[in-house]
Amino acid sequence: MDKLIITVAPTGAWPTKQDTPYVPLTPEEIAEETYRSWQAGASIVHIHVRDDQGRPSMQFEKFEKTVKLIREKCDIIINLTTSGGLDIPDDERMKPFMELKPELASFDAGSMNWMNTSVFLNPPKFLETLAAKMKEHGVKPEIEVFDTGMIYNALNLVQKGLIEKPLHFQFVLGAPGGITATHKNLLHLVESIPAGSTWSVVGIGRYQLPMIYTALSMGGHIRVGMEDNVYLAKGVLAKSNTEFVEKVVRLAKELGREVAKPDEARKILGLKKTFEDVG
């Protein structure tokens, strides 16, 4: 098995200070949580930002400051969101990765009914533009998959020459409106991607721990953090994102999986840049 790549997603678009007082919202808070998570064993950070009122945002200045602070602290791989929330204009969704040149950016490979209340729109034309811009700017897509059909949306763009192999998939299981978080469903997703691809898994909320164990045993990689779950255990709020990373490192050690450092993760993912190129 490859060494384990741990991604930390410290903020996301949804948790508020009312949900948990520990979620980082400002660039300074996000950078500090990222640094501590890197110290604990995370090699990728998936970044969302918030506006001054704590609402989901794609405000470029917030991304710029957050990325600058993180790059000053450590060599973690930066993965910028291209969603940020619902109903955000396409240009705003793409500007952060086009200007800041991270090594990775999220690529939500299809539309979905979000929490049965709204629609998360990623229509075909936007996905083609998004893929083309990532290719142009040398940013590797992290193909986010909330349901099986999104795999085939991404493979269609591979056939068109807009996404290059090797592919990296982020499976998101347990999100309301997406595929349910079961071992069988994760196995199905893994068996549906091309040979030579890498993959990571997110288990939303209470599904986080079962998906961690499954990924560890299958040789996949793992994302944790307050974007996906604010509880470290039933009824126990995590006091930092670092606690999630430390838990995965401990479980990986018990199962004999070594944890990848950022440079090792770059090689596993086939990233063309080094930290010196982007730092």
Steps between C-alpha positions, in 0.01 A plus 500: 500500500604861446567703809184663634422853384297692758308806386369745757191706410493744791209732415265406217196704407249404766615471866453821698620615839151407621561141387843493663707781647814326375449528122762734347351776286759776456815465287709508817294229667501279189876539454571412863272194489668393176846535651410294804336236281814486283706445814266215593532325161275666241664549160212679321272781612165558326417867540168679519474858622230711662407866473517737798157380615610135492297415191623273217702703253733489200644841587841505336668716764412245770654219295807708422567580865429144617731344241777750578484428872504124445792508257698702753449228760540163325533300177153345510330445160233764446167398349258788438126451474322604181155486658504705819123488531188511285411751227850650467589631149728281291776761470518540878523123542802480271695816585679370815673207329568702183674775698660306786612190308447230766610146425144368528148639471167327552306396191138420591418272209125551476189667638303365793199571718664632816332397825171474307460879524713647219703409193879502485550588135796374296360483146697346211612830345638625832683172560665524159610856571619408849704207371652709221600777741656254745701346219607843374621606846669172592260414783412135551127436543393316811194334349227520763247221467169508689342227288610245240393701195754767587780255424372466145465878466870529582600218266314675218725802555804272496391375157473861384855567614396748769612294800830314496587171666593389758167592655436572867151446640348624824199284587246677722263254665211576730420851376122562486408460134808292419598135520459339842805410705527122488795271445331355191448844347862600558619175342274567201645849455858377524434225245350758261810717458787440255801293599784718619270755664533606862205552731406640835177478698287730713240363737253774596408529868456169677620315190852639537644220713361205298638654179839557666529133592390389153743729319788395723441134422447558125811710446315827440560842648293700750356847552392621842417833657222728614372548145366146523449430869529706818483207743806301602274238660130473568397819677860623532593809300850500357696792644721524193545349156827360627310254717350339188841470335655354814222242516561387140876481559442284807261266317734477201787402727290227658419362153857528371449791256780755492395862462630700203679829543419775247790418267401133504136593431612708202668194349202274568262747334729569206516872571733685265583783736714504812455717805788714377301569182190621683634616836 
